[in-house]
Amino acid sequence: MNRIGVIGGGAWGTALAEVCARAGREVVLQAREAEVVEAINARHENTLFLAGAPLSPAVRATQDLADLGACDAILAVAPAQHLRGVLAAFAPHAREGLPVALCSKGVEQGSLMLMTQVLAETLPQARAAVLSGPSFAADVVRGLPTAVTLACPDEALGMALAEAVALPTFRPYLASDLIGAEVGGAVKNVLAIACGIVEGRGLGRSAHAALITRGFAELSRLAVALGGEEATVAGLCGLGDLVLTCSSPQSRNMSVGLALGRGETLTEALAGKLSVAEGVASAPAVTALNRKVGVEAPICEAVAAILAEKISVDAAIEGLLSRPLRPER
């Protein structure tokens, strides 16, 4: 796997492209924005989404998905709600058996599909993997130590993909459970909004810890109900990602929650943000998916209701705190 294609020129896609370049790969990065392509090719920097981070000359940017057709593997990093359209546009250029590692975190609105299900519908000739874990783009591109989960049911393919992206400072751990890896990434974004609200409301570290723990219970229940494994979400792609995203205002999702907790509207919270806070779009889809499979998820429900302006922040908090006492599970 010497030539890696990256779909999506945001901060995370750019950081992963740089990881691949440092691992000795030739990288083709597809970005929608002409200014991103020009800046990367001319100045070796994504000035729009990851300013200040120098990129390797081995990273070449393009707007044309056809330029990725000859790649040995693809990292799909388009936002979850746009992934279907991007993969469908790429489909005519994808060869049979092309490995595609999904790096987007979310549940598709309307269909309630995970990203691997979207891939199966739009690019059925591809072989799927999922790359997910506690990783901020700014840390990764600086070469700070990071560990992630690389889930792939084909062990040999998983190892080949891991070797293609591995660095001393970027360590992929192999797993076979696609569903667990996906659910962990999708649900933690919703829970990060909740943790931001707690922080913004000044409810204290005890409440913050309780929310992470009870949120992890919701995440685990959904993963198992969909056929995933508890052991997977107890690892980097679940618990690890949850802890990171729920503990730093650097998280786009937590920053939205912080603004909501301080009394801003959702429109105000999102104003001026170039990067996508996946949890905002995923919250109603995650809630609907929980209901569909019969999983109780009061925290995700509360976040979705707040985002839809069906309930106030204070009323949502009161509702969660007044739930009947029950065993911890």
Steps between C-alpha positions, in 0.01 A plus 500: 500500500730770371240745366229614740199712406332720758147625435432818696727801541391612846727500804476125567539398137804725469655361818452142380648589162808632678521182711503291183765723343725469806451123480659515154185487287408704197180683593221644287268719709163590347349823629181676396639851546721641224687718750596193704635323192697808393646561846612137548657470156663843494588560866473153659250621759123474544454865588121467530459203734844429653692823482856508626571130444760439226419205275730262316550555125387136465143623564344608170153656502228483236132581461445209262396168655616323184859573605455254788400211274852357475560504876573181693265598785266783592446683828147646484489805727203696361244607765256221583193674356681561169675165470232334287516765230880503493529121479236484229698756299819298550338164414569513122872534574530227767639161402368167626632415847629850576567535876308794649567602860212709633616784722169692533306469826123513491164344423337604174182698542190347341643154431648463854791315339853469630773606259590139408139451391519816290820367344336164422219676312710752309824308444412130527824397329708645788648320800412688820703604800443759773765732646387663823638605835605788727678732259498874448625602156720773648676246725545243224643741245750624763622146548373464856445139616159365394341154504188398306293195414515359148210258465488258208340155478776390260804464726755509217346813350481661843871438556587638156301817569653535845850470356416762238415766759704398804765731645681499833263782595187358331421150619201307362366209706323231298144382560247305294178662626386766253172570680656564839761731348233697316255532787773620733595782267144603420352504851796666672443812289147532639622440854772764455228759442339390827832531685551845355159603630592375847825697486334811362234487771766472769364176643840377620744217439289243684212554259743488209639163612153360559387609155798336328437176689126484441551612141743214449228263622267635229772466236572140604132400499453626146817332371395162641141539376633555147729198515820661624717387789537656844874439488531719190330804649697454822809579291639798314212543254240514779610586851826659387335726246222584744743613771693724260200656328313561824795655681637774276349818355728424202230249405261657250207317656585592856548862397144505364375361830699760694329778307155346555572460871593867523165600352577539130264372232611224266534753218728712717696193611570399140571849368842539345593131521661369182531140618197277550381404850375153405300456821252771403383309192544157657301568820152459348617199295663334803183560701280354227731199466488436875122503488497273196701228677341555841800649683443742786721807453373796705814712458498474121126567505554814707772632267282443192209680667718797598643530148148488353395769750228272635623546856718746688841407638377535858190290437713228340736494798209485741345216304819294512550559873141410589496163325396206722776334703628179349792254507815610320539317171 
